[in-house]
Amino acid sequence: MSASTDQDPVELMLKKTGCIELHYKVQECIAETGDWRACQEKVKEFRACMQKYVEQQSQKYAHVK
């Protein structure tokens, strides 16, 4: 069994997006504060990063119909 099968599929996907560090920052904030609402700035950054990735993917495959 390879080591990659032990990894969280969500983490693997986030590494592909380039947003994994922002994801970790959100998790750290929630762990420190115990309140996701206190972490809205980090959540916004992460969401923006993910949106940018989705848009890039859409453009990449826009010509494929």
Order of alpha helices (4+ residues) and beta strands (2+ residues): alpha-alpha-alpha
